[in-house]
Amino acid sequence: MDGFTLYIRDMLKRPVFQGAQLIAGAGGIGRKVGWVHILEIANVAPFVTQNDLILTTGLWLRHYEQEHLSYMQQLIRQEAAGLCVELGTSIENIPSEIIELADASDFPLIVFEQPVRFVEITQDIHGLLINQQHQMLKDLEAFSRKLQQITLQSTDVNAILHVLYEYTGQQVVYHSTVDTNRFMPRHLSQADTEEITALYRRKVEGSEAAQQKASLFALPEERQLLSHPVICLGQTLAHVGVVIPGKQEQDRITLLLDYTAKSLASLLLRMLFLEEKMLRDQNQLIQDILNHQIEDEEEARVGMGLRPPKQAEIWFAGGIMEPEFSLGEEPDRDKLESAQQDLLVRLRALLKKHALHNLLMQKGSRIYILCARDKFSKEETPVSLQQTIRKITERLQQPASGTPSFQLHVGFGLIRTRMTEMHRSFKEAEQVLEVMRSASEIREGLFYDRIGVYRLLKAVPAEALESFVQDQLGALMAYDQEHHLHLLPTLDMYLKCMGSKNDTAKALFIHRQTLYNRLDKLAEILGEDYLEPSRRVCLEMALLALPLIT
C-alpha cells in the first residue's frame, strides 16, 4: 500500500482473498482500487466508474454467452480496477478468450475456486478504504493547521514550501511571476532547475488551463510535474508544483497542492498589501525629496531604511526612466499598463539583484528612482555605482519575451553623499533626459557629469540661448531654407572633421567639388574668419545648442 491508495496487489494480500487466484492480467496489479461493486447484468457500462472492482458469480456468462466478450470490453473501457469471479455457483470455468483479452489488456482477472461471501469482501475493502479516507482527512487537517500557523505568523514562502516537502517527500517547485523562483530542497542540479524553469515558461505560462487549475506535465526520466496555480485577486501570481515519479498516485498530492496554493495566495495577498503600504510611503518620501521638503538627513535615511549618517557613508543616485512603447496608432490602455508594470517589476528585481537600496515612484509614464549603496571600501566609488546603474539600464532595454518593444529614455543626476540633496540630482536627471532626446550624439551619456558642455547650455535661459543661436547661425539657416543647399550640416561636419575637406566629403557622401562650392558659400555668408578660434567656438556652441531650442 502506497500512502492512502489501495492497489490490486495490496488487496490480494488481504485475508478475504486467501482462496483467490489471479489467472490473467498480472501486468495490471498496480491498478488502483477505489470501490467494490457486485454486478450480474450484461450491460455494465452505466454502473461502472474508474477504479471500481467488480464481483460476480458469472451469471452474465451463463445467460448471455454471446456477449461475454462485450462484458469484459465494457469493464476495460470504463477503466475498472479488475474483475473477481466466483466459480461453482453459476459457472465452472472462465472461457479462454476472456482470459486472453484480460492478459492483452493487463486487466486483472481473479477467481475464487470455492464459493465466498461477497458481503465479507465488500465490508473488508470498503472498511479499509473508508479508514484510509478518514486518515487522509486527518492528515490534510494537520497539514492545513501547519500552513495556517505559518501564514498567521510570517510571510515566509520557504516555510510553506518546506511543509509541502515534508508531507510529499518529493521535489517542490515554486515558480513566480513577481518574485524569485524557489526549490525545496534547494540542492537541485542546475540542469534540472533550468529544465523546470523552461517548462514553466514554455508550457505553463502560455496555457490558459494551467493558469486556472492543477495540470500535469511530462519530464525526462519518467518523471512528471504536477503543478497548481496560486491565484490572488483573480490573477495567477505563481505556480507551486511537485516533481513525482511517473506512476505515483496523484490524488493526495493534488489535494496537498490545493491547500498549499490557497495558503500561498493568502500569504501573497498580505505581502501585496504590505508592499502597497510601503510603496505609498516610498512615493511620499520621493515626493518630499523632489519638493525639497526634507532637510534632516537622519530622518530621510530612516525613511529609506538606511543607517544614520554617523554610522555609514553612502553614495546616492537619483534618476528618471521614461519608456516609450511601440503599441501602434491605437494603443490598448490595459496592454500599456501591463507593459509598464512588467518593466517596474523587472527594475525592482534588478536593483535587488545588484544589492542597491532603492525607492521607486511611478508618475504617469515616468519612473523616479532613488538608489543607494554603502561605501564599504575604496573600490566603492561614484564610478562603480554608475557602472552598476548602466548594467541595469542595458538589461532593462532588452524586451522580455511576450512584451511590446520600447525605447527607454534614462537620465541620472550627479551622485551625492547626502540624501537631502537629491532634489538637485532629480533636476539634473530631467536635464539629461531633455538633452538625450534632442542631441543624438550623446544618447549614451546617461549621467549628468557625462553630458559635457550641455550642462552649461541647459543653464542658459531659453530666450538668451535662442538669441545666441540666431546671431551665429540665423543667416545660414535662412539661406538653407530658401535654397536647400544643406550648408548647416556641411558646417557641422566640417568642424567635426577638424577642417579636413577629404574627411568631410567622405562623411557627407558628396563629391569634393560639391564640398568646395558649399565651403565658398559658407565663407560668403559667415565671413572669411569663421574658422578663427574665437569665432569657431561660437559656431560650435550654437550648433550644439540648436537641437535644444528646436
C-alpha positions as CSV (number, residue, x, y, z in Angstrom):
1,M,0.0,0.0,0.0
2,D,1.4,3.4,-1.0
3,G,0.3,6.2,1.3
4,F,-3.5,6.4,1.1
5,T,-4.1,4.3,-2.0
6,L,-5.1,0.7,-2.3
7,Y,-3.9,-1.3,-5.3
8,I,-4.8,-4.7,-6.6
9,R,-1.5,-6.2,-5.4
10,D,-2.4,-4.9,-1.8
11,M,-5.9,-6.3,-2.0
12,L,-4.7,-9.8,-2.9
13,K,-2.8,-10.0,0.4
14,R,-6.0,-9.4,2.4
15,P,-7.3,-12.5,4.4
16,V,-10.6,-12.5,2.5
17,F,-8.6,-13.2,-0.7
18,Q,-6.7,-16.2,0.7
19,G,-8.6,-18.6,-1.6
20,A,-8.4,-16.3,-4.7
21,Q,-6.2,-16.8,-7.7
22,L,-5.0,-14.3,-10.3
23,I,-5.4,-16.1,-13.6
24,A,-4.9,-13.2,-16.1
25,G,-3.9,-9.6,-16.3
26,A,-0.9,-9.8,-14.0
27,G,0.5,-6.6,-15.6
28,G,-2.3,-4.7,-14.0
29,I,-1.8,-5.4,-10.4
30,G,-0.7,-1.8,-9.9
31,R,-4.3,-0.6,-10.7
32,K,-5.9,1.5,-8.0
33,V,-9.0,0.2,-6.2
34,G,-11.5,2.9,-5.4
35,W,-14.6,1.0,-4.6
36,V,-16.3,-2.5,-4.9
37,H,-19.5,-3.4,-6.8
38,I,-21.4,-6.6,-7.4
39,L,-22.8,-6.8,-10.9
40,E,-24.6,-9.7,-12.6
41,I,-26.0,-7.9,-15.7
42,A,-24.7,-7.8,-19.2
43,N,-24.9,-4.1,-19.8
44,V,-22.5,-2.9,-17.0
45,A,-21.0,0.3,-18.5
46,P,-23.6,2.7,-17.0
47,F,-22.9,1.3,-13.5
48,V,-19.1,1.2,-13.5
49,T,-16.7,4.1,-12.8
50,Q,-13.0,4.3,-12.9
51,N,-11.1,2.2,-10.3
52,D,-14.2,0.1,-9.4
53,L,-13.5,-3.6,-8.5
54,I,-16.3,-5.8,-9.8
55,L,-17.5,-9.0,-8.0
56,T,-19.6,-11.5,-9.9
57,T,-20.8,-15.2,-9.9
58,G,-20.6,-15.3,-13.7
59,L,-24.4,-15.3,-14.1
60,W,-24.0,-13.0,-17.0
61,L,-21.8,-15.5,-18.7
62,R,-24.3,-18.3,-18.5
63,H,-27.4,-16.3,-19.6
64,Y,-25.6,-14.0,-22.2
65,E,-22.9,-16.4,-23.5
66,Q,-22.8,-14.5,-26.9
67,E,-22.0,-11.2,-25.1
68,H,-19.3,-12.4,-22.7
69,L,-16.5,-10.5,-24.6
70,S,-18.7,-7.4,-24.6
71,Y,-18.9,-7.5,-20.8
72,M,-15.2,-7.6,-20.4
73,Q,-14.7,-4.9,-23.1
74,Q,-17.1,-2.6,-21.2
75,L,-15.1,-3.0,-18.0
76,I,-11.8,-2.3,-19.7
77,R,-13.2,0.8,-21.4
78,Q,-14.6,2.1,-18.1
79,E,-11.1,1.6,-16.6
80,A,-12.4,-0.6,-13.8
81,A,-9.8,-1.9,-11.4
82,G,-10.4,-5.6,-12.1
83,L,-12.9,-8.5,-12.1
84,C,-13.4,-11.1,-9.4
85,V,-15.4,-14.2,-10.4
86,E,-16.8,-16.9,-8.0
87,L,-16.7,-20.4,-9.6
88,G,-19.1,-23.2,-8.7
89,T,-22.3,-21.1,-8.3
90,S,-23.2,-20.1,-11.8
91,I,-20.2,-21.2,-13.9
92,E,-17.4,-23.8,-13.6
93,N,-14.7,-22.1,-15.6
94,I,-13.7,-19.0,-17.5
95,P,-13.6,-19.1,-21.3
96,S,-10.1,-18.9,-22.8
97,E,-11.0,-15.8,-25.0
98,I,-11.8,-13.8,-21.9
99,I,-8.5,-14.8,-20.2
100,E,-6.7,-13.8,-23.4
101,L,-8.5,-10.5,-23.6
102,A,-7.6,-9.8,-19.9
103,D,-4.0,-10.6,-20.4
104,A,-3.8,-8.5,-23.6
105,S,-5.3,-5.5,-21.7
106,D,-3.4,-6.0,-18.4
107,F,-6.8,-6.2,-16.8
108,P,-6.7,-8.3,-13.5
109,L,-9.0,-11.3,-13.6
110,I,-9.3,-13.0,-10.2
111,V,-11.2,-16.3,-9.5
112,F,-12.4,-17.9,-6.3
113,E,-12.4,-21.7,-6.7
114,Q,-14.8,-22.1,-3.8
115,P,-18.0,-20.1,-3.0
116,V,-17.3,-17.0,-1.0
117,R,-19.4,-14.4,0.8
118,F,-19.2,-11.2,-1.3
119,V,-20.5,-9.2,1.6
120,E,-17.4,-10.1,3.6
121,I,-15.2,-8.8,0.7
122,T,-17.1,-5.6,0.3
123,Q,-17.1,-4.9,4.1
124,D,-13.4,-5.6,4.3
125,I,-12.4,-3.5,1.3
126,H,-14.9,-0.7,2.0
127,G,-13.8,-0.5,5.6
128,L,-10.2,-0.3,4.6
129,L,-11.0,2.5,2.0
130,I,-13.1,4.4,4.4
131,N,-10.4,4.2,7.1
132,Q,-7.8,5.4,4.6
133,Q,-10.1,8.3,3.6
134,H,-10.6,9.2,7.3
135,Q,-6.8,9.0,7.9
136,M,-6.2,11.2,4.8
137,L,-8.6,13.8,6.0
138,K,-6.9,13.8,9.4
139,D,-3.6,14.2,7.6
140,L,-4.9,17.0,5.5
141,E,-6.3,18.7,8.6
142,A,-2.9,18.6,10.3
143,F,-1.3,19.8,7.1
144,S,-3.8,22.7,6.9
145,R,-3.2,23.7,10.5
146,K,0.6,23.9,9.9
147,L,0.1,26.1,6.9
148,Q,-2.4,28.3,8.8
149,Q,0.1,28.8,11.6
150,I,2.8,29.8,9.1
151,T,0.6,32.3,7.3
152,L,-0.5,33.9,10.5
153,Q,3.0,34.2,11.9
154,S,5.1,35.2,9.0
155,T,5.4,35.9,5.2
156,D,7.9,33.2,4.6
157,V,7.2,31.4,1.3
158,N,10.1,28.9,2.0
159,A,8.4,27.8,5.3
160,I,5.2,26.8,3.4
161,L,7.2,25.0,0.7
162,H,9.1,23.1,3.4
163,V,5.9,21.8,4.9
164,L,4.7,20.6,1.5
165,Y,8.1,18.8,1.0
166,E,7.8,17.1,4.4
167,Y,4.3,15.7,3.5
168,T,5.2,14.6,0.0
169,G,8.9,13.7,0.2
170,Q,9.3,14.9,-3.4
171,Q,11.0,17.9,-5.0
172,V,8.9,21.0,-4.6
173,V,8.9,23.9,-7.1
174,Y,7.7,27.5,-6.8
175,H,7.6,29.5,-10.0
176,S,6.6,33.1,-9.5
177,T,5.9,36.0,-11.9
178,V,6.5,38.6,-9.2
179,D,9.3,37.0,-7.1
180,T,12.3,34.7,-7.5
181,N,11.8,31.1,-8.2
182,R,12.4,28.7,-5.4
183,F,13.1,25.0,-5.0
184,M,12.7,22.7,-1.9
185,P,15.0,21.0,-1.2
186,R,17.5,23.5,-2.6
187,H,20.2,21.2,-3.7
188,L,18.6,20.7,-7.2
189,S,21.1,20.5,-10.0
190,Q,21.4,23.5,-12.3
191,A,20.3,21.4,-15.3
192,D,17.1,20.3,-13.5
193,T,16.5,23.9,-12.3
194,E,16.8,25.3,-15.9
195,E,14.7,22.4,-17.3
196,I,11.8,23.0,-14.9
197,T,12.0,26.8,-15.3
198,A,12.0,26.4,-19.1
199,L,9.0,24.1,-18.9
200,Y,7.0,26.7,-16.9
201,R,7.8,29.4,-19.3
202,R,7.1,27.3,-22.4
203,K,4.0,25.3,-21.3
204,V,2.5,26.6,-18.1
205,E,2.6,30.4,-18.6
206,G,1.2,30.0,-22.1
207,S,-1.6,27.6,-21.1
208,E,-4.9,29.1,-20.1
209,A,-6.0,25.9,-18.5
210,A,-2.8,25.6,-16.4
211,Q,-3.4,29.2,-15.2
212,Q,-6.7,28.2,-13.7
213,K,-6.3,24.6,-12.4
214,A,-3.9,21.8,-11.5
215,S,-2.1,20.4,-14.5
216,L,0.4,17.5,-15.2
217,F,3.5,17.9,-17.4
218,A,5.9,15.2,-18.5
219,L,9.6,15.5,-17.5
220,P,12.5,13.3,-18.7
221,E,13.5,10.1,-16.8
222,E,9.8,9.0,-16.4
223,R,9.0,11.9,-14.1
224,Q,6.1,14.3,-14.0
225,L,5.5,17.8,-12.7
226,L,2.1,18.2,-11.0
227,S,1.5,22.0,-10.9
228,H,-1.2,24.1,-9.3
229,P,-1.7,27.9,-9.9
230,V,-1.6,30.4,-7.0
231,I,-4.5,32.8,-7.7
232,C,-4.8,36.0,-5.8
233,L,-7.4,38.8,-6.6
234,G,-8.2,37.0,-9.8
235,Q,-4.6,37.0,-11.1
236,T,-2.3,34.0,-11.3
237,L,0.8,35.3,-9.4
238,A,2.7,32.0,-9.1
239,H,2.6,28.2,-9.5
240,V,3.5,25.6,-6.9
241,G,4.4,22.1,-8.1
242,V,5.7,18.7,-7.1
243,V,8.0,16.5,-9.2
244,I,6.7,12.9,-8.9
245,P,7.7,9.5,-10.4
246,G,5.7,8.7,-13.5
247,K,3.4,6.1,-11.8
248,Q,2.9,7.7,-8.4
249,E,-0.6,8.3,-7.2
250,Q,-1.6,11.9,-7.8
251,D,-4.9,12.4,-5.8
252,R,-3.3,13.0,-2.4
253,I,-0.6,15.3,-3.8
254,T,-3.2,17.2,-5.8
255,L,-5.1,17.9,-2.5
256,L,-1.9,18.9,-0.7
257,L,-1.1,21.3,-3.6
258,D,-4.6,22.8,-3.5
259,Y,-4.2,23.5,0.3
260,T,-0.7,24.9,-0.3
261,A,-1.8,27.2,-3.2
262,K,-4.5,28.7,-1.1
263,S,-2.1,29.3,1.8
264,L,0.4,30.9,-0.6
265,A,-2.4,33.1,-2.1
266,S,-3.3,34.3,1.5
267,L,0.4,35.0,2.2
268,L,0.9,36.8,-1.1
269,L,-2.2,38.9,-0.5
270,R,-0.8,40.0,2.8
271,M,2.6,40.7,1.1
272,L,0.8,42.8,-1.6
273,F,-1.0,44.9,1.0
274,L,2.2,45.4,2.9
275,E,4.1,46.3,-0.3
276,E,1.3,48.6,-1.3
277,K,1.6,50.4,2.0
278,M,5.4,50.5,1.6
279,L,5.0,51.9,-1.9
280,R,2.7,54.6,-0.7
281,D,5.3,55.6,1.9
282,Q,8.1,55.4,-0.7
283,N,6.1,57.6,-3.1
284,Q,5.5,60.2,-0.4
285,L,9.2,60.1,0.6
286,I,10.4,60.6,-3.0
287,Q,7.8,63.3,-3.5
288,D,9.1,65.1,-0.4
289,I,12.6,64.9,-1.7
290,L,11.6,66.2,-5.1
291,N,9.9,69.2,-3.4
292,H,13.0,69.7,-1.1
293,Q,10.7,69.2,2.0
294,I,13.1,67.0,4.0
295,E,16.1,68.8,5.5
296,D,17.0,66.3,8.2
297,E,19.5,63.7,6.8
298,E,18.8,61.1,9.6
299,E,15.1,61.4,9.1
300,A,15.5,60.9,5.3
301,R,17.7,57.8,5.8
302,V,15.4,56.2,8.3
303,G,12.5,56.7,5.9
304,M,14.5,54.7,3.3
305,G,15.6,52.1,5.9
306,L,19.3,53.1,5.9
307,R,21.8,53.5,8.7
308,P,22.2,57.0,10.2
309,P,24.9,59.4,8.7
310,K,27.3,58.8,11.6
311,Q,27.3,55.1,11.1
312,A,27.8,54.8,7.4
313,E,28.9,56.8,4.3
314,I,26.5,56.1,1.4
315,W,26.5,57.0,-2.3
316,F,23.1,58.2,-3.5
317,A,22.0,58.3,-7.2
318,G,18.7,59.9,-8.4
319,G,17.3,59.3,-11.9
320,I,14.3,59.1,-14.1
321,M,13.3,56.4,-16.6
322,E,10.7,57.1,-19.3
323,P,9.7,54.1,-21.5
324,E,8.3,54.8,-25.0
325,F,6.3,51.7,-26.0
326,S,5.5,50.7,-29.6
327,L,1.8,49.9,-29.5
328,G,0.6,51.1,-32.8
329,E,-1.7,54.0,-33.7
330,E,-4.5,53.0,-31.3
331,P,-2.7,51.7,-28.1
332,D,-4.5,49.3,-25.8
333,R,-4.6,51.0,-22.4
334,D,-4.7,47.7,-20.5
335,K,-1.7,46.4,-22.5
336,L,0.2,49.6,-21.9
337,E,-0.4,49.5,-18.1
338,S,0.6,45.8,-18.1
339,A,3.8,46.6,-20.0
340,Q,4.7,49.5,-17.6
341,Q,4.0,47.2,-14.6
342,D,6.2,44.5,-16.1
343,L,9.0,47.0,-16.5
344,L,8.7,48.2,-13.0
345,V,8.8,44.6,-11.6
346,R,11.9,43.9,-13.7
347,L,13.6,47.1,-12.4
348,R,12.9,46.2,-8.8
349,A,14.3,42.7,-9.4
350,L,17.5,44.1,-11.0
351,L,18.0,46.6,-8.3
352,K,17.6,43.9,-5.7
353,K,20.0,41.6,-7.6
354,H,22.7,44.2,-7.6
355,A,22.2,44.9,-3.9
356,L,21.1,48.5,-4.3
357,H,18.8,50.1,-1.7
358,N,16.1,51.8,-3.6
359,L,13.0,53.9,-3.6
360,L,10.7,53.9,-6.7
361,M,7.8,56.1,-7.7
362,Q,5.8,55.8,-10.9
363,K,4.2,59.0,-12.0
364,G,2.5,58.8,-15.4
365,S,4.8,57.2,-17.8
366,R,7.9,58.1,-15.7
367,I,9.7,56.1,-13.1
368,Y,11.6,58.1,-10.4
369,I,14.5,56.1,-8.9
370,L,16.5,56.8,-5.8
371,C,19.1,54.2,-5.2
372,A,21.9,53.9,-2.7
373,R,25.0,51.8,-1.9
374,D,27.1,51.7,1.2
375,K,30.7,52.9,0.8
376,F,32.4,49.8,2.3
377,S,35.8,50.1,0.6
378,K,37.9,52.2,-1.7
379,E,36.6,50.2,-4.6
380,E,33.1,51.6,-4.0
381,T,33.2,54.9,-5.9
382,P,30.7,57.0,-7.8
383,V,32.0,55.5,-11.0
384,S,31.4,51.9,-9.7
385,L,27.8,52.9,-8.8
386,Q,27.4,54.4,-12.3
387,Q,28.6,51.2,-13.9
388,T,26.1,49.2,-11.9
389,I,23.3,51.6,-13.0
390,R,24.4,51.3,-16.6
391,K,24.3,47.5,-16.4
392,I,20.8,47.6,-15.0
393,T,19.7,50.0,-17.8
394,E,21.2,47.9,-20.5
395,R,19.4,44.8,-19.1
396,L,16.1,46.7,-19.0
397,Q,16.4,47.8,-22.6
398,Q,16.3,44.1,-23.7
399,P,12.5,43.4,-24.0
400,A,11.2,40.4,-22.1
401,S,9.5,37.6,-24.0
402,G,5.9,38.5,-25.0
403,T,6.2,42.2,-24.1
404,P,5.9,45.0,-26.7
405,S,9.2,46.6,-27.9
406,F,10.1,50.0,-26.4
407,Q,12.7,52.7,-26.3
408,L,13.9,53.6,-22.8
409,H,15.0,57.2,-22.1
410,V,17.1,57.4,-18.9
411,G,18.8,60.2,-17.1
412,F,20.7,60.3,-13.8
413,G,22.0,63.3,-11.9
414,L,25.3,63.7,-10.0
415,I,26.0,61.1,-7.3
416,R,25.9,62.6,-3.9
417,T,26.6,61.5,-0.3
418,R,23.6,63.3,1.3
419,M,20.0,62.2,0.7
420,T,18.7,65.6,1.5
421,E,20.5,67.0,-1.6
422,M,18.9,64.5,-4.0
423,H,16.3,67.0,-5.2
424,R,19.2,68.6,-7.2
425,S,20.0,65.2,-8.7
426,F,16.5,64.7,-9.9
427,K,16.5,68.2,-11.6
428,E,19.8,67.2,-13.3
429,A,18.3,64.0,-14.4
430,E,15.5,66.0,-16.0
431,Q,18.1,67.9,-18.0
432,V,19.9,64.7,-19.1
433,L,16.6,63.4,-20.4
434,E,15.9,66.6,-22.4
435,V,19.4,66.6,-23.8
436,M,19.4,62.9,-24.8
437,R,16.0,63.4,-26.6
438,S,17.4,66.2,-28.7
439,A,21.1,65.6,-29.1
440,S,21.6,62.2,-30.8
441,E,25.4,62.2,-30.4
442,I,25.2,61.8,-26.6
443,R,22.4,59.3,-26.3
444,E,24.8,57.1,-24.3
445,G,25.5,59.9,-21.8
446,L,23.0,58.7,-19.2
447,F,24.7,60.7,-16.4
448,Y,24.7,64.4,-15.8
449,D,28.5,64.5,-15.5
450,R,28.8,62.9,-18.9
451,I,26.8,65.4,-21.0
452,G,29.7,67.9,-21.2
453,V,29.1,71.4,-22.4
454,Y,25.3,70.7,-22.5
455,R,25.4,71.3,-18.7
456,L,26.3,74.9,-19.5
457,L,23.8,75.2,-22.3
458,K,20.9,73.9,-20.2
459,A,21.8,76.5,-17.6
460,V,21.4,79.4,-20.1
461,P,17.8,80.9,-20.2
462,A,15.9,79.7,-23.3
463,E,15.5,83.3,-24.6
464,A,19.2,84.0,-24.4
465,L,20.1,80.7,-26.0
466,E,17.8,81.3,-28.9
467,S,19.2,84.8,-29.4
468,F,22.7,83.4,-29.4
469,V,21.9,80.7,-32.0
470,Q,20.1,83.2,-34.2
471,D,23.1,85.6,-34.1
472,Q,25.6,82.8,-35.0
473,L,23.5,80.6,-37.5
474,G,20.5,82.7,-38.4
475,A,21.7,83.8,-41.9
476,L,22.9,80.3,-42.7
477,M,19.5,78.7,-41.7
478,A,17.6,81.3,-43.7
479,Y,19.8,80.6,-46.8
480,D,19.3,76.8,-46.4
481,Q,15.6,77.2,-46.1
482,E,15.4,79.1,-49.3
483,H,18.0,77.3,-51.4
484,H,18.2,73.8,-49.8
485,L,22.0,73.6,-50.1
486,H,22.5,71.8,-46.8
487,L,25.0,74.3,-45.6
488,L,24.2,73.8,-41.9
489,P,25.0,70.1,-41.8
490,T,28.0,70.8,-44.0
491,L,29.4,73.3,-41.5
492,D,28.7,70.9,-38.6
493,M,30.6,68.0,-40.2
494,Y,33.4,70.3,-41.5
495,L,34.1,71.4,-37.9
496,K,33.8,67.9,-36.5
497,C,36.4,66.8,-39.1
498,M,38.8,69.4,-37.9
499,G,38.7,71.3,-41.2
500,S,39.7,68.2,-43.3
501,K,38.0,68.5,-46.7
502,N,38.7,65.0,-47.7
503,D,37.1,63.5,-44.5
504,T,34.2,65.9,-44.7
505,A,33.3,64.9,-48.3
506,K,33.5,61.2,-47.3
507,A,31.3,61.7,-44.2
508,L,28.7,63.6,-46.2
509,F,28.9,61.2,-49.2
510,I,29.4,64.1,-51.7
511,H,32.0,64.9,-54.4
512,R,34.9,67.1,-53.3
513,Q,33.9,69.8,-55.8
514,T,30.4,69.9,-54.3
515,L,32.0,70.4,-50.9
516,Y,34.3,73.2,-52.3
517,N,31.2,75.1,-53.6
518,R,29.5,74.8,-50.3
519,L,32.6,76.0,-48.3
520,D,32.8,79.0,-50.6
521,K,29.2,79.8,-49.9
522,L,29.8,79.3,-46.1
523,A,32.7,81.8,-46.2
524,E,30.5,84.2,-48.2
525,I,27.6,84.1,-45.6
526,L,29.6,83.7,-42.3
527,G,32.7,85.7,-43.3
528,E,36.2,84.5,-44.1
529,D,37.2,84.4,-40.4
530,Y,34.6,81.7,-39.4
531,L,37.4,79.2,-38.7
532,E,39.3,81.6,-36.4
533,P,39.4,80.1,-32.8
534,S,37.0,82.6,-31.1
535,R,34.5,82.5,-34.0
536,R,34.8,78.8,-34.4
537,V,34.0,78.2,-30.7
538,C,30.8,80.3,-31.0
539,L,29.7,78.4,-34.1
540,E,30.3,75.0,-32.4
541,M,28.4,76.1,-29.3
542,A,25.5,77.3,-31.5
543,L,25.4,74.0,-33.4
544,L,25.2,72.1,-30.1
545,A,22.5,74.4,-28.8
546,L,20.4,74.2,-31.9
547,P,18.7,70.9,-31.1
548,L,17.8,72.2,-27.6
549,I,15.7,75.1,-29.0
550,T,14.0,73.4,-32.0
